[in-house]
Amino acid sequence: MLERERAQLGAFISLKPATRDMMKEAISAGFYESEFYGNFPKIQILTIEELLAGRKLLYPEAGAATHKRAQRQTKARTEQHGLFHPPQPAPQQSRLPGRDFSTTPLLDDSDDDASA
């Protein structure tokens, strides 16, 4: 797995404890040697129970690169739109048939008389 993904470190999270063969495989993978932070097992096996109990993966501090960085891509300035351009006016909506509640009250006096 490490070779296929070209990774320096790997983790296997399991519901059950590691078997003897799993431990042999992890040990045979060896150690990642960090120039500034020491050695770390290349394959680490942890259970969900261990993670919930607070056990953490061992790896170099945040500043050390253990993964390949993606190539940075930028857009040409002419492609960016909208942030500082003036807002466009909203399109005019056609009026729907029926009562216009924007100029008349919701309840007239005639409605009160009918319910009494």
N, C-alpha and C positions, 0 to 999 in steps of 0.2 A: 504494500500500500504506500509506504513512504517513497519508494522509488517511482511508482507510477505517478504520484501527485507531486513529485519532486519537493517533498516536505522534509524539514529537518527534525520535527517532532510530531508525534501522533498520540491520540488518546482514544481509548476504548472504554465506553461507558456501558455497564451491564447491570441487569437486575440481580443477577446471582454472582457470587464470588468467582474469581478466576480459577480455572482448572490448572492442573500441573502443566499441561501442554501449553496453555495460554501464557503462563508465567515463563516457561522455557523460551517461547517465541519472543516475548518482550525483552527478556534478558539477553538473548542472542542478537538483538538489534543493536545493542551497545549504547553508547552515550553521545549526546550532542555536546561538543566542547565549545563553550562560549569564552571568548578571549578575556572578557572582563568579569563574568558572573559565575564561572566554574562549569561543572559538568551536570548534565540533566539527562535522565533516561529518555531514549528516543521514543519508546512506546511506553505509555503509562496506562494502567488498567485500574479503573475505579468503579465502585458500585454506586447506584443511586443512593443507597443508605449512607455510604461514606460521604458523598457530596452533601446530602442533607444534614449530616453531622458536622459539616464545616471543613472537611478535608479539601484541599485545593490541588490543582495540577501544578507541577513544578516546571517553571520556564523562566527565561531571562527577564529582567525588568523591562518596562515598556519601551525604553529607548533603543534596546537592542533589536535588530531586524532578524526575525526568524522566518519571514515570509517574503515572497517576491512582490515588489510594488508594481501596481498597474501603471501603464504609460499614461501620463497626463494628457488630456485632450482639452483644447480650448475652442470656443466659437469665435468667429470673426465678429467684430463689433457691429457690423451692419446687420447681423441676424437678430440682435436683441431688440424687442419691441415692447412698448406698453408701459414701462415703469414711470417714465417722466414725460410721456406724451399727454396732451390735454385730453380729458375724457370726452368720449363721443356722446352726443345727445341720444336719449332713449328713443326708440322708434315710436311713432304715434299709433295708439291703439284705436281700432274702430269701436264705436259705441255699440253696446249690446242693446237690443230692444227691451223695454220695460221701464220701471220707475228709476229716476235719477236721484239717488240718495245723497249725492254730494251737495245738493241745493235745497232739499226739503227735509224736514225732521223725520226720524224713523217712525214715530207714532203721531197720528193726527188726533184731533179731538173726536173725530167721527168714530175712531176705533174704540175709544173709551165708552161711548154711548151704546155701541152694539153689544158689548160684553156685559153691560149692566142689566 
